[in-house]
């Protein structure tokens, strides 16, 4: 009978911390996460800018601060 993922996770929880780290590192080394296409933060420049048209920055900040206090 092959162990399932859940039973392996439960078994890993019983390992000492150093062994859990070693196991995680070994798994990541052998099975690295799939890499999605990389993006740069500047690609989202201007997204949603239409939401801010006509809104005074200080008025917005003041309203947010007032909301924290309520």
C-alpha positions as CSV (number, residue, x, y, z in Angstrom):
1,X,0.0,0.0,0.0
2,X,1.5,3.4,-1.0
3,X,1.3,6.2,1.4
4,X,-0.9,9.2,0.4
5,X,0.1,12.8,0.6
6,X,-1.9,13.4,3.8
7,X,-0.3,10.6,5.6
8,X,3.1,11.8,4.6
9,X,2.3,15.3,5.8
10,X,1.2,14.0,9.1
11,X,4.4,11.9,9.4
12,X,6.5,15.0,8.6
13,X,4.8,16.9,11.4
14,X,6.2,14.3,13.8
15,X,9.8,15.0,12.7
16,X,12.1,17.2,14.6
17,X,12.3,20.8,13.2
18,X,15.8,20.2,11.6
19,X,14.6,17.1,9.8
20,X,11.4,18.8,8.6
21,X,13.6,21.6,7.1
22,X,15.9,19.0,5.5
23,X,12.9,17.2,4.0
24,X,11.4,20.4,2.6
25,X,14.8,21.5,1.1
26,X,15.2,18.0,-0.4
27,X,11.7,18.1,-2.0
28,X,12.2,21.6,-3.4
29,X,15.6,20.6,-4.8
30,X,14.2,17.6,-6.5
31,X,10.8,19.1,-7.5
32,X,11.2,22.8,-7.8
33,X,8.0,24.8,-8.1
34,X,6.9,25.4,-11.7
35,X,8.0,28.8,-12.8
36,X,5.4,31.0,-14.3
37,X,6.4,33.8,-16.7
38,X,8.2,36.5,-14.7
39,X,6.7,40.0,-14.7
40,X,8.1,43.3,-13.6
41,X,6.3,45.6,-11.2
42,X,6.4,48.4,-13.7
43,X,4.1,46.5,-16.0
44,X,1.1,47.5,-13.8
45,X,1.9,51.2,-13.9
46,X,-1.3,53.1,-14.4
47,X,-3.6,50.3,-13.8
48,X,-6.7,51.6,-12.0
49,X,-5.7,55.2,-12.4
50,X,-9.2,56.1,-13.6
51,X,-10.4,55.2,-10.1
52,X,-8.5,58.1,-8.6
53,X,-9.5,60.9,-11.1
54,X,-11.0,63.8,-9.3
55,X,-10.2,62.5,-5.9
56,X,-8.1,64.7,-3.6
57,X,-5.3,62.7,-2.0
58,X,-5.5,64.4,1.3
59,X,-9.3,64.0,1.5
60,X,-8.9,60.3,0.8
61,X,-6.2,59.9,3.4
62,X,-8.3,61.8,6.0
63,X,-11.4,59.6,5.2
64,X,-9.3,56.4,5.6
65,X,-7.9,57.6,8.9
66,X,-11.4,58.5,10.2
67,X,-12.5,54.9,9.2
68,X,-9.8,53.4,11.4
69,X,-11.1,55.2,14.4
70,X,-14.7,54.0,14.0
